[in-house]
Amino acid sequence: MTESNEIRSAKLKRYLDTYADGKQTVFSEMVGILPANLSMMLAGKRPISNRMWERIHDRLGVQDETIQVDLQTAAGRALSRTGSEGAQLRRYLDQHGISQKELSDRMQVSTVAVHNMLKARRFRADTLANVLEALGVSEDVLMQKKRGASVSNFVPLVKAGQRRNPDFGSMSRVDLGNRTVGAGSILIEVGNDYMQPALLPGWQVIAAEVAADRWKYTTGLVAVLFADEIVIRRIRRNELVTNSWLTLECDDPAGPVVTVEKQDIQRIWTIESIFYGPPK
């Protein structure tokens, strides 16, 4: 009997952590799956066919077997549909390829502590604050509909690299279907190949706005509005507190590095997921 897609998705997450250290772009190359499709498979939003499942194991050179951690992960994802705060955190970690070990390192707590957080129905106030600081996101982004976050599935579509001051309120909006996002989220079309292989020109990504008081904690793949232009880059080390600027780097070593002074930053978004990724 074919196992559930939930369990296959959980196994895929284990393979990602084991063979690619949680890096989706590296793993997608290993198994020959488009990053956009891999992201959806990991999130349980795209079925993994028997043929695709065999192909993944052939590429990795491993046998298909289910271990206890797979069942626990699958159960945790099922729990996420109940809306507990621990389950929402698990969902966020899974969607962004962040391992429990990485989160424990960021928070400077034990992996056991993180494991317990993922089972919690409600976080203590200090625990939630530490989680948000470690992830560099707002509470609305992490919890989505929980705690009264404003959500929508119609967002403005903008193109990265266009030099103009976008009036997001007056823009035509794109229907995201059954996806809901927080207030201030936008859909960004990638305009160049500076972030390859993670993002390619023409791809559209969902970006969640970061509150200004959280900018100093933000790292990873981001979109930044400054000088009336939105650029997509990666923040590897946030220097807003120490030096009052952000260094925005490309994944392509040949791409330009941009340094933006704090006073010149207009808005920041974190890249949450790929909405549309055409074939390479």
Secondary structure as GFF3:
##gff-version 3
##sequence-region A 1 280
A	DSSP	alpha_helix	5	20	.	.	.	ID=ss1
A	DSSP	alpha_helix	24	31	.	.	.	ID=ss2
A	DSSP	alpha_helix	35	42	.	.	.	ID=ss3
A	DSSP	alpha_helix	50	60	.	.	.	ID=ss4
A	DSSP	alpha_helix	68	80	.	.	.	ID=ss5
A	DSSP	alpha_helix	85	96	.	.	.	ID=ss6
A	DSSP	alpha_helix	100	107	.	.	.	ID=ss7
A	DSSP	alpha_helix	111	119	.	.	.	ID=ss8
A	DSSP	alpha_helix	125	135	.	.	.	ID=ss9
A	DSSP	alpha_helix	139	143	.	.	.	ID=ss10
A	DSSP	three_ten_helix	146	148	.	.	.	ID=ss11
A	DSSP	beta_strand	151	152	.	.	.	ID=ss12
A	DSSP	beta_strand	154	159	.	.	.	ID=ss13
A	DSSP	three_ten_helix	168	170	.	.	.	ID=ss14
A	DSSP	beta_strand	173	175	.	.	.	ID=ss15
A	DSSP	beta_strand	181	182	.	.	.	ID=ss16
A	DSSP	beta_strand	186	189	.	.	.	ID=ss17
A	DSSP	beta_strand	204	209	.	.	.	ID=ss18
A	DSSP	three_ten_helix	212	217	.	.	.	ID=ss19
A	DSSP	beta_strand	220	226	.	.	.	ID=ss20
A	DSSP	beta_strand	229	235	.	.	.	ID=ss21
A	DSSP	beta_strand	238	239	.	.	.	ID=ss22
A	DSSP	beta_strand	245	248	.	.	.	ID=ss23
A	DSSP	beta_strand	258	261	.	.	.	ID=ss24
A	DSSP	three_ten_helix	262	264	.	.	.	ID=ss25
A	DSSP	beta_strand	265	276	.	.	.	ID=ss26
###
